Amino acid sequence: MESLVINLLFEWIEKNQLSSSQLQVLKDDNQNNKYPLVFKNNCNLLQKKLDILPLLYPKINLLFNQLKLTNKTNNLHNLWHFWLPLALELADKKSQQSHPLTIGILGGQGTGKTTLTKILPLIWQHLNLSSVGFSLDDLYKTYHERQKLLEIDCRLIWRGPPITHNLQLGIKILNQLQQRQYPVAMPRFDKSLYHGCGDCIYNSEIVTQGEMIIFEGWFVGVKPVTEKAFIKPPYPIVTKEDKQFALDCNERLKEYIPLWEKLDYLIILNPEDYKYSLQWRKKAEHKMIKEGKTGMNDKEIEQFVHYFWKALHPDIYIKPLTKNPEITDLVININYDHCISKIYQPTS
């Protein structure tokens, strides 16, 4: 059935023509697919998807090539069953409110965050919806500010844990975007500066429109938990020092709540097993070394990944979020091969 659907879609893209029986196959698939997006219950969804697909596909196929997504069948499957319905649902939500829609995307390396943040705006362009995106990384404190932090807290050896971001800047930017106070000067983080330590470049980009706002990062939307969660914490929170670092990061998360409260919709890109992130990082670093670039060895990678697990452990923070309908709107499970394995909306 699935291969038949994909073949029909390729035929529609090429010829812009389907028989009544072929159209019925797509109708049946539209009602029975496993992705529980609210908008799919709208009787006009199939027609909206069919109208936009031939116009969208040439541009989105170029993007697939740029992202090195070479499996055309899998790409079209995800576009038809997930990316298009999600983009349409979010556009529908935007139409129900007067101000721009702010979408938070929580996801780490390897979860498809880059793909999602590039494909959604491309679809919205065809719906005449402008968009703007930025990352939690773009809110890093300056290099010199982070050096001062390191003098105060020697555990902040890597950028990224709570306290390393300029939260007032983030709140200011979201306020300006949501209230359409254009032009908005956007910061961008350049990780190549200061020998890889990176620095935030203010006024790096000027934005003059953006009805859809994407705000993404590795712990966007994550809330502090009770200290009870640290009585028997998961590995690698092992030593007394590890536990204190985790507790301090948990306390510092409280300062991020006003920023998270600016979100209208939260998507979690959730690996089926959080340990995949370590294996994915090793693969990425091995590939870089093989290409003659600078990369970390396995021991360095483990120390790096474990550092962030100690700061905000996925089992302590992300797992509860995937079950919390009051905070999370959509969860996308990702398997080891970086493919979507399940999509669901948390229920109470």
Secondary structure in CASP SS format (residue, H / E / C, confidence):
PFRMAT SS
TARGET T0000
AUTHOR 0000-0000-0000
METHOD secondary structure of the structure
MODEL  1
M C 1.00
E H 1.00
S H 1.00
L H 1.00
V H 1.00
I H 1.00
N H 1.00
L H 1.00
L H 1.00
F H 1.00
E H 1.00
W H 1.00
I H 1.00
E H 1.00
K H 1.00
N C 1.00
Q C 1.00
L C 1.00
S C 1.00
S H 1.00
S H 1.00
Q H 1.00
L H 1.00
Q H 1.00
V H 1.00
L H 1.00
K H 1.00
D H 1.00
D H 1.00
N H 1.00
Q H 1.00
N H 1.00
N C 1.00
K C 1.00
Y C 1.00
P C 1.00
L C 1.00
V H 1.00
F H 1.00
K H 1.00
N H 1.00
N C 1.00
C C 1.00
N C 1.00
L H 1.00
L H 1.00
Q H 1.00
K H 1.00
K H 1.00
L H 1.00
D H 1.00
I H 1.00
L H 1.00
P H 1.00
L H 1.00
L H 1.00
Y H 1.00
P H 1.00
K H 1.00
I H 1.00
N H 1.00
L H 1.00
L H 1.00
F H 1.00
N H 1.00
Q H 1.00
L C 1.00
K C 1.00
L C 1.00
T C 1.00
N C 1.00
K H 1.00
T H 1.00
N H 1.00
N H 1.00
L H 1.00
H H 1.00
N H 1.00
L H 1.00
W H 1.00
H H 1.00
F H 1.00
W H 1.00
L H 1.00
P H 1.00
L H 1.00
A H 1.00
L H 1.00
E H 1.00
L H 1.00
A H 1.00
D H 1.00
K H 1.00
K H 1.00
S H 1.00
Q C 1.00
Q C 1.00
S C 1.00
H C 1.00
P C 1.00
L E 1.00
T E 1.00
I E 1.00
G E 1.00
I E 1.00
L E 1.00
G C 1.00
G C 1.00
Q C 1.00
G C 1.00
T C 1.00
G C 1.00
K H 1.00
T H 1.00
T H 1.00
L H 1.00
T H 1.00
K H 1.00
I H 1.00
L H 1.00
P H 1.00
L H 1.00
I H 1.00
W H 1.00
Q H 1.00
H C 1.00
L C 1.00
N C 1.00
L C 1.00
S C 1.00
S E 1.00
V E 1.00
G E 1.00
F E 1.00
S E 1.00
L H 1.00
D H 1.00
D H 1.00
L H 1.00
Y E 1.00
K C 1.00
T C 1.00
Y H 1.00
H H 1.00
E H 1.00
R H 1.00
Q H 1.00
K H 1.00
L H 1.00
L H 1.00
E H 1.00
I H 1.00
D C 1.00
C C 1.00
R C 1.00
L C 1.00
I C 1.00
W C 1.00
R C 1.00
G C 1.00
P C 1.00
P C 1.00
I C 1.00
T C 1.00
H E 1.00
N C 1.00
L H 1.00
Q H 1.00
L H 1.00
G H 1.00
I H 1.00
K H 1.00
I H 1.00
L H 1.00
N H 1.00
Q H 1.00
L H 1.00
Q H 1.00
Q C 1.00
R C 1.00
Q C 1.00
Y C 1.00
P C 1.00
V E 1.00
A E 1.00
M E 1.00
P E 1.00
R E 1.00
F E 1.00
D E 1.00
K C 1.00
S C 1.00
L C 1.00
Y C 1.00
H C 1.00
G C 1.00
C C 1.00
G C 1.00
D E 1.00
C E 1.00
I E 1.00
Y E 1.00
N E 1.00
S E 1.00
E E 1.00
I E 1.00
V E 1.00
T C 1.00
Q C 1.00
G C 1.00
E C 1.00
M E 1.00
I E 1.00
I E 1.00
F E 1.00
E E 1.00
G E 1.00
W C 1.00
F C 1.00
V C 1.00
G C 1.00
V C 1.00
K C 1.00
P C 1.00
V C 1.00
T C 1.00
E H 1.00
K H 1.00
A H 1.00
F H 1.00
I C 1.00
K C 1.00
P C 1.00
P C 1.00
Y C 1.00
P C 1.00
I C 1.00
V C 1.00
T C 1.00
K H 1.00
E H 1.00
D H 1.00
K H 1.00
Q H 1.00
F H 1.00
A H 1.00
L H 1.00
D H 1.00
C H 1.00
N H 1.00
E H 1.00
R H 1.00
L H 1.00
K H 1.00
E H 1.00
Y H 1.00
I H 1.00
P H 1.00
L H 1.00
W H 1.00
E C 1.00
K C 1.00
L C 1.00
D C 1.00
Y E 1.00
L E 1.00
I E 1.00
I E 1.00
L E 1.00
N E 1.00
P E 1.00
E C 1.00
D C 1.00
Y C 1.00
K C 1.00
Y H 1.00
S H 1.00
L H 1.00
Q H 1.00
W H 1.00
R H 1.00
K H 1.00
K H 1.00
A H 1.00
E H 1.00
H H 1.00
K H 1.00
M H 1.00
I H 1.00
K H 1.00
E C 1.00
G C 1.00
K C 1.00
T C 1.00
G C 1.00
M C 1.00
N C 1.00
D H 1.00
K H 1.00
E H 1.00
I H 1.00
E H 1.00
Q H 1.00
F H 1.00
V H 1.00
H H 1.00
Y H 1.00
F H 1.00
W H 1.00
K H 1.00
A H 1.00
L C 1.00
H C 1.00
P H 1.00
D H 1.00
I H 1.00
Y H 1.00
I H 1.00
K H 1.00
P H 1.00
L H 1.00
T C 1.00
K C 1.00
N C 1.00
P C 1.00
E C 1.00
I C 1.00
T C 1.00
D C 1.00
L E 1.00
V E 1.00
I E 1.00
N E 1.00
I E 1.00
N C 1.00
Y C 1.00
D C 1.00
H C 1.00
C C 1.00
I E 1.00
S E 1.00
K E 1.00
I E 1.00
Y E 1.00
Q C 1.00
P C 1.00
T C 1.00
S C 1.00
END
